Amino acid sequence: MTYNVHSIAEDNMDSVNLGSSGLQVSRLCLGSMTFGEAPEGSPMHGCGSDAATSHAILERALEAGVNFVDTADVYGGGLSERLIGDWFAKTGRRDEVVLATKFRFAPTEGPNHSGAQRLRILRCVEDSLRRLKTDRIDLYQVHMQDPNTPEEETLRALDDLVRQGKVLYLGASNYAAYRLMESLHVSATQHLERYVALQPQYNLLVRGIEREHVPLCERHGIGIIPWSPLAGGLLTGKYARGNERPAGARFGESDLWWSMYEAESTWKLLEVLVPLAKQLGATPGELALAWLLHKRGVDSVIFGARTLEQLDANLKAAELSLDAETVARLDEASAFDLGHPYDFMQMVLGGW
């Protein structure tokens, strides 16, 4: 069966159903990785916003129509979830938000300190519920597949949480396509709740999910909600070939982030993206976000904001309508090596 994973909610044209589920989410999702200060040694250390700013960002995002908020138990060592929970308690606006969080990793040591086994899932969900000051998580996501735990064990534990009402919908993040397909098979044959969303890395510089994940998600009704749509800020236009990295920016402070993207292909893309955005009267960041919103299978795009100014800039992407020619120009500028057998199928069939 092939699903339509991009149906528009009848009462709100700025929302879509998440995958084949009935859950309606805004086309933009507020990511909260920057809420609070990440521990020293984390790639996000020094990139956080304080409690007052985080709460102001939540308030403005909700007023702008963003009803989808994503976090994780490891963001800021749990601080991100706590800040969101404090905001719910202060404002009473919990029921206006589709709340997503993730589990899988932990900053501690010892047996069962990390993973997607039943023991950890039951611990993690209770910890997240307490920090978030809520009675349920709307979308509970495995932060990455666990090769040491059978998928059936993970899904049975998550299915129990759905039946208990602690979790409403399930999602996966950073899953290989084969593991996601295995998970869907287990859910179908064992009559367990299934994943309705996939949260992968996806942007103009990282398009590998187009090989397998995008067609898989389209066919099986899984909504795609990309993370890092601006490649950690590299697609905002503040970086240029041969220039010093700006101080205070994520790429300016972190050699890890820089090593992930610094390549000739990056500069060639930026040399197309920046002038094209100017031609459209937009910023490079707005154009990069809008490009993702026009891609197959993408229901909502997760964006982060450390300041209200960054939030306002990102919100404009939802208003930017791109014609087919503009999307094609960006596709060409960000083209990547398909590899076998995809290149062969592309040549013979025009796709797969």
N, C-alpha and C positions, 0 to 999 in steps of 0.2 A: 504494500500500500504506500502511495506517495501522498504526503501531507502538504497543505499550504501553510507554511510556517510564518507567513507575513500578513495575516489578515488584520485589517484595521478595526479597532473597536468602534462600534456604531456611535457611541456618545462622546467620543473624544478622538479627533483626528490626529492628535499628537501622541497617541498610544497605540500599541499593537499587542496582540496576544503573544505570550512567550512560548515559542515552539507551537506544539499542537495542544497545549493546555489552555484553560480558560483564564489564566492569570494575565491581566492587562498591565503592561509596564510602559513607561515613557521611553521615547527613542534614545534619550540620553540617560545614563545612570551615573550617579555621583559616587565616585570611588573615594574611600576615606583612608587610604594608606598613609596620607600625610597628617591625619588627625593625631595630635600629640607628638612627642619627641621619641623617635625610635632609639633603642639602646645603642650604646657605642659599639662600633664594629659592624652594625647593620648597614647595608647599602643606602638606607634611607635616613641614617643619622645626620642631623643637621638640616633636614628638609621638612621638618614638621611645623604645624601651626598650633598656637596655644588654644586653650579651651574656649575662650571668648570668640576667637576668630573662627574656630571650627563650628561653633553653634551658629554664628552669623551666616556662615556658608550654607549650613543645613537650612536655615530659615529662608534665605534668599532663593536657594534652589527649589524648595517646595513651592514658594510663591510663583516661581517661573514655570511651574508645571512639571518639574522633575519629581516623580513619585517613587523612584527606584534608587535605593542606597545600598552599596556593596561594601563589606568590610571583611575582616578575617581575624581569627583569635590571636594570630601572631603579630598583627600590625601594632607597632609600638609596644610589644610585649603585653598586649591586652588593653592598652590605653585607648586605642581607637574605639573598641567596643564600649568601654566605660564612658567615654565622652558622649557617644551616641545615646547610651542608656541614661546619662544625666540629662541630656536634652529632652528625651522622651518624658522623663519625670518632671522636668521643669515646665514643659509646654503642653503636655497632654495630647501630643499630635501623633502618637504611635500608630493609630489606625489609618492615618493618611499616607503611610509609607509602606512600600513593598520592601521588606528588609531581607537582605541577603548577607550571609556570612559563610565562612569556610573553616574547615578543620583539616589537619593532617600533620602539620609540623609543630614542634615545640622547642623552646630554648633550653630545655632541661636535659639531663643525662640519665642513663640507666635503662633497664628493660621496659618496654612498652611506653617509652617517652615520646615516640613518634609513630605514625602509621595510621592505617584505616581499619584496624581490627576492632571487634565489638567492644572490648574493654575500653579502648581509647575513645571510641565514638560516644559511649554512654557518659564518660567523664567530660569530654569536650562539650557536648551539648548542654549539660547542666552548668558548666562554667560560663559558657557564652550567654545562656539565658539569664544567669545572675548578673553578669556585667552589663548586659543590654537592658536589664530591668523590664523584661517582657515575658509573656507566657508562651510565646511561640516564635519560631523563625520561619519566615515565609518561603525562603529559598535556601536550603542547606546544601553546601557544595564540598565535595572532596577536593582539596587543594591540588593534589596530584595523585595519580594512581600509585597503589602500593604493591610492588611486585612480590612482597612477602606475605600478603594476605589474599586468600581466594576472593574473587569478586562476589561470590555468593554470600560469604560471611559479611562483607561490607554492606551489601544490599539488604540482607535480612535484618541487620541491626537498624539500618535507615528505615526500612519498611515498618519496623516496630515503632519508631519515633513518629512516623506519619499516623499510624493507627492510634497512638497515644495522644495525638493532637499537638505535640511539641514542635513538629515540623510539618509544613504544608506541601512543599514541592522539593524535588531533589535535583541537584545539578553536579556536573563534573568540571574540573579545571585541569588544564595541562595533561590531558589524557592522550595517549597514542590512539590512532584510529582503530587499530586491531583490538585494543582493550575496550574502547567504547562500544564497538560492535559486539564483543563478548558480553559486555554488561547488558546490552539490550536483549541479547539472546537469553541470558540468565533470568532477567526480569520477565520475559514472555513465557518461558517454559516453567518457571517456578512460581508464577503469579505474584510477583513482587512489584512494588512501586518502581518506576523507571525514571531515568534522568530526562528532564524536559529542557535542559539548557547546558551548553558547553561554554566555558570561559577560557579561551585560548589567547595567546599573544598573537596580535594581528595588526599590522599597519603597513604603510607604503614600503617599509624596509624589511618587513618580515611577513611574507605571503605564503609560506610553506603549507598552511592548512588548506589552501585551494586545491592541492593534489587529491587528498582523501577526505579530510574532515568536512569540507563544505558540501560535496555531493552526499556524503553519508548523513549529515544533519538535515539536509533538505528532504531526503528520501524518508527519513524516520521521524520527522517532526520535532527536531531538537533545535531550539533557538540559539543562535550564536551571539554571545555578548563579549566582544573583544576587550582585552586589557592592553594597556600601553599604546593607545592609538596615536600618540605623538612621539613614540620612541623615546620616552623619558625627557621630552622637551626638545629633542634634536630637530623635530619637524616644525618648530615654531618660527624658524627663520633667524634666530639669534646667533646661530653658528655659521661660519663661512670658511671655505677652504683657505688654509694658511694663516687664519687668525688665531689669537690666543683664546683659550676657553674662558668665558666670562666667569668671574668669581661669584660665588653665591648660588650658581645654578647647579643642578644635579650633575651634569656632565663636567662642570667646572671643578667640582669637588671630588668626584669619584672616578678613579681609573677603571673600576669594574664596569660601570655604565659605558664609559668611553670605548673600552675594548670590545664591547658587544656590537658596536655599530660603526666605528671609524673605519672607512674603506673608500676606495675610489667610487664605487657604485653609489655611496651615500652622497658624495659631493655632486655627482652627475644628476641625481634626483633633485637635490636642492636647487640646482641651476635651472631646472624646469619649474619646480613647485613655486619658488619665490616670485618670479616674474608673472607666472600664470595667476597667482593669487592677487597680485597688484592689478592685473588686467581685469579681474572680476570684482575689484573693490573689496577684497577680503584679506585677511591675514593668512599666512601659510598654515598656521595651526587650524584655523577655521576650515580651510580647504582640505587639509588632511583628514580632519574629522568628518567632513561632509562626504568625502570620497568613500569612507568606510560605511556611512549610512546608505550609500547607493550600491553596496556590494551584496551579492547573493547570500541569502540565509541570515544576514545580520539583522537582529531584532532591536538591539539596544547597544550603545557603545559606552563603555566605562571610561570616564575622564576624571582626573584629579584636579584639585585646586588648593593652593596654599593660602591664597588671598581672595578677597571679594572681586578684585580686578581680574584675576585669572578665571574665576567662575564666570563673570559676565562675558569675557572673551570667548570661552568655550561654548556658552549657551547659544551664541550667534550661529554656530555651525548647523543647528537644527533648522535654521531659517534659510540656509544656502541651498538652492536647488541647482543641480548640475545637469547640463545636457549630456547626451551620449558622447559627443566629441570631446568634451572636457574629461570625462571619465576615461575615455580611450587614451587620451594623451598622458594621463597619469599612469594608466596601466602600462603603457609602452615605456615610460621613463623608469618605472619600478619593476620592469620585467625581470624574472629570475629563471635560472636553469631548472627546467622541469624534471630532467633525469628520466631514465628508462623505468617503466614503459610509457610514461605519460607523454614524452616527446614524440614517441612513435604513434601513439593513439591520436595525438593532436595533429600530426602530419596526415594520417590516413583518414581519420574520422572528423577532424575539426574540433575534437573535444573528447570527453569520456563521461 
